[in-house]
Amino acid sequence: MEQIQVLIADDHKLFRDGVKKLLELESDIVVIGEAGDGEEALLLIREHEPDILLFDINMPRVDGIQLVRELNNIPHKMRYVAISAYDDEDCRSALSAAGVLGFVLKAWAWLWPKALAIILVLAIWQVVVWSGWRPEYVLPSPAETLQTLWSMLGTERFWSALQTTLIRAVIGFALALVIGTAIGILVARIRPLRLAVGSLITGLQTMPSIAWFPLAILLFGLDEQAILFVVVLGAAPSIANGVISGIDHVPPSFVRNETDAHSPRYRHNEYT
């Protein structure tokens, strides 16, 4: 069986090694060379004539886009696949115009902002613990909290509590979806009702769910109904406002076409 020959061009050796190991797991793919920049890639392409060039956009000396432009002046049957840590629309357009068939976004491009956010939260948390603002039995450190969580993962109580929470969330949000959708449709269609409660719905949406706990306890006591009450009041106003906004942004021409389609004149013309 004929193998697909691939050349990898990227200025990060660790990334090249990882991609090479992944590609070599396929029996019909062989990596015939690696380049650390565009200039080195040009030399290897002339020497080996690979089937596919897997290249990074940002490389020293000769970058990816310049590399493709120079290759377009050389007769070859090679296909291009670009890889990058940056998802830039102008760069994609330039690659497409140069004849690049595929664009692969490096996982690190979307992973590092989330990882950085987690690290920042943990760091701030630890600094607050070190400040002694609250006793450690009230505000334990991240390490102690994560260690306790890890030990709880093996207990039946943890999974039972998780199941109870998920059931409450599903039931509460299902009720909020039904109630919020119904209210949104009514308010969007009935003008006096919008004038009466439209601003109230927006006001309820801005209130945090925790603010409803005292009222929920007074009305229902410490039981499941109180929790569902808080979940519904926390989600239903947002859903209602979303429905109202969606209906408001339906183009008037669509509404007129729908009205005309159900008119007696339209039906008469359809069958004559």
Secondary structure by P-SEA (a helix, b strand, c coil): cbbbbbbbbcccaaaaaaaaaaaacccccccccccccaaaaaaaaaaccccccccccccccccaaaaaaaaaaccccbbbbbbcccccaaaaaaaaaacccbbbbbcccccaaaaaaaaaaaaaaaaaaaaccccccccccaaaaaaaaaaacccaaaaaaaaaaaaaaaaaaaaaaaaaaaaaaaaaccaaaaaccaaaaaaaaacccccaaaaaaaaccccaaaaaaaaaaacaaaaaaaaaaaaaaccaaaaaaaaaaacaaaaaaaac
